């Protein structure tokens, strides 16, 4: 539970800032910034177009985030 009067808002987060980070570091940073779901996928994975509020997606190659996007 976050008792902060101004909890982080993932909508304000810059997804491009995760590119180049290690997968574990990116996930930790995302959770600190208020993301409720962090999904890690291989690059070019086939996924549904379902948009989930509060979720950030990471395409990870060799342990490094190569792309990230909301939903």
LINJO-V844247 format. One record per backbone hydrogen bond with DSSP energy under -1.0 kcal/mol. CO is the residue of the C=O (numbers start at 1). NH is the residue of the N-H. Records with the same first field share a line. If there is no record, write none. Layout:
# LINJO-V844247
CO: NH  NH
This chain:
# LINJO-V844247
9: 12
10: 13
14: 17
15: 18
16: 19
18: 21
21: 65
22: 26
23: 27
24: 28
25: 29
26: 30
27: 31
28: 32
29: 33
30: 35
31: 34
37: 56
39: 58
41: 60
42: 45
52: 55
54: 36  37
55: 71
56: 39
57: 69
58: 41
59: 66  67
61: 64
63: 23
64: 61
65: 20
67: 59
69: 57
71: 52
